[in-house]
């Protein structure tokens, strides 16, 4: 399943009436736009690739089917994107989802099963048809710079008086961009009375920079308003004695903050994406669970003579106990840090907290592989311009797996330093044995596979799917059948509590994970010298 994330979200939440809105509107998927999914693959959805009718996708928290919060009530396909309107159920989990979305913490991520797709010359997936299974609220987006466009609440009662013509004014938030196609409300609501025109003061740093990046009419309006405010203060400034420079008037200067914070970590899980994350089998009700495997198979043999004895072996199935590991992190923010910062500290820090969970859960999967593998007995002796030892080691490991299980490997897991050694392998004529074949007209000669320094998932030594993960220790090389590596996960998500005594709010992000190697004979390590 592909999970593609966008964070352009509109939230409408009722203020108390049972008939009030409980709706989140979002751009679920922009068409013809590449974005990187969790395994590092770039994916693009073509217009019309997602259905607008049929069974309605469910709304989950964190792609966890055990945490449903609503249903997609309307789907609208425009020339630019698939728009979605989600009805959020009237439950405590639904209330939390609305609050988190309104606070700017949550974004949306679509879960689909691709039906028709292709790959371009750069190895990027292009989806033309897919089954839309679910739409999740998640804290991490695929697109940087996408923002919440509007937060609104339906009125509980009709206004006592009609607004005067002078009070009615069309306004547009300076830090938002309205979508070209709006999704109509599923539930009628009472009108919201227009507010009297507010005098526009000097814009804050966040307003100023948001309008600058939006551009067009929004920027012109904000810039003009700021100029008018400056003119209104001109007399007071001219009355100061002597010449004034910016060093004399620091309190009047805008301090611009260019956000969001620069991304210095890629929150991907190469190993988890390669083997897949399975749901916890017990629904989260126990600390351990049982994963059965074969210890002794029944046997079949040739009968020596008529009415003679036949092969009889007692089958033995092991009862393997798998223990869950709890991963969690917390952060406490002051209300000032939440209220006064631009970009908003709460949203930025919670995204990073969720990202750190992803990195740590992937590290658990890596550690599980190294704890459950068996040695192939082969060693790759790295020699310049001679891949003989590498070829022999890979085939030795594959032969061990085949001889023990009748399966062949399909993955090779390596640390970054081993990825470098593989990509640097040359033949006697100093040609790469894993040539880059993406450029037009470039052909691999006597190549053992292809490589690409910008896309690790296209590297396929001897046909194996290469998985590079920085959570592995140096000199790690494991040849394996991916199905023998099982990773289980239950993401619980964000928990928060207010701390009135210190004017703070404490957040935690947590989940449960387990790694199980079903058959060590299908996971073979190779020593490197």
C-alpha positions, 0 to 999 in steps of 0.5 A: 500500500502506498501512503502519500501525504499532503498537508493542505487542510481546512477544518470546520468544527462545531461549537456544540450543536448536534447539527454543527459541522464536524468536517475536515476538508483537504487536498488529498492528492495533487495530480502530476506532482512527484513526492517521496513516500516512506521508502524513498520512492518517488510517486506521482498520481495522474489525474483520475487515478483515484475514484470519486465514487464507490465505497467511501474511504475510512478516516484513520489516525496514523494509518492505524485501522484500529483508530478510526475517526470518521469517513470520507463523505465527499470526493471531488476531482479537479484539474489540479488535485483530488479534494476530500471532505471528511466527516469526523465521528462524534467520539472522543477520538474524533474530538481529538482529531478535530482539535489537532487538525485545527491547531495545525498539528495534523495533515492528511495522508492517503492510503491506496493500493495501486492497480495500474502504474509504470516507472519512468527512466529515473525509477519513479512510479507513475500511478494511473489507477488505484483503489482508495482504501483510507485517508489518515490524519498524520503529523508529517507531510510529503510537501514542505510549504503547504499550509492550513488554508482555513479554520472555521466553526459553525455558529450555534445560533442565529444572530440577534440582529442583521449586520449593517451594510457597513459591517459586511466586508469580504475578507481573506486571511493574509496567511492563507490561499483559498483552494480553487475548488471548494467542497460544499458542507455535508451538513447545513449550518447557521450563518456566521454574522459578518464582523465589523472591519478591523483596522489593520495594524503593522503585520506580524513577522508571520503575516508578513512572510506568509504574504510574501511567499503567497505573492500576488494580490495578498502580498500587495494588500499586506505591503500596502497596509504596512506602508500606510501604518508606517506613514501614520507614524511618520510625524512621531518619527520626524520629531526625534532629535537628530538623524534616525537610523535603524540602530536607533529604532529597533523596537519599530523594526519587523523581525522576519522569520523565514520558515519552516525550519530547514529539514536536516533529517529524512524521516524514512524507514528503508528496512520497514518499507522493504519488509512491510509493517504488519498490524499487531495481531492481538489488537494491542491487548497483551504485552506478548503474542505467539508466532508459530514456526515449523521445527520438524515437518512430517516426512514422505518416503518410498514404501519398501514393499506392499503393506510395508511401513511408510515414512512417519515423522511427528511434526513439531511446531514451535510456539515463539513468544514475541515481545512488544517494544514500547517506543516513546518520546515527550516534549513540554512546551510553554504556552508562550512558545506555542502562542508567540512563535512564528513559525509555530513551535508546537507544529514543528516540534511535534512533526520532528517528534513523530519523525524521530519515532519513525527513525527509532522504529526502523532501528529496531527492525535493523537490530532484529535482523542482525539478532536473528540472522545466521552466518553464511560462512562467506567473506567478501574480501574487497579488492580493487578492480576484482569483484570475484570475491563479491560474486562468490560471497553473494552466490554462497549465501544464496546457495545456503538459503536455497539448500536449506529452504528451497527458497531464493533470496530477494533482498540484500541489506547493507550499511552505508559504507558497504553501499559505497564499496558496492558502488565503487566496484570496478572491473579490470578495465576500471568500468563500474560493475554496477553501471548507471543505466538511467541516462539515454544511450548509456548501456551497462557492459558485463554489469552485475546490475545497475546503480544510481547514486541518487536512488538507493532502491534502484541498486540491484546487485545480481538482481537482489533488491538493495536496502541501505539503512544507516541504522546498521553498523558498519560492514553489515551485509545480509542476504535474505528472503524478505518474507522471513523478516516480520515487523509488527507495529501499532502506532498510538500517536500523540498524547497531550496534557496541560500543566496549569501550574507551569503554563505548559503543555506536555506532548508524547508520541508513542507506539509498539513494535516487534521484529521477528525472524521467522527462519534464520536459514533465510537470512544470511550474513556475509563477512567483509574483509 
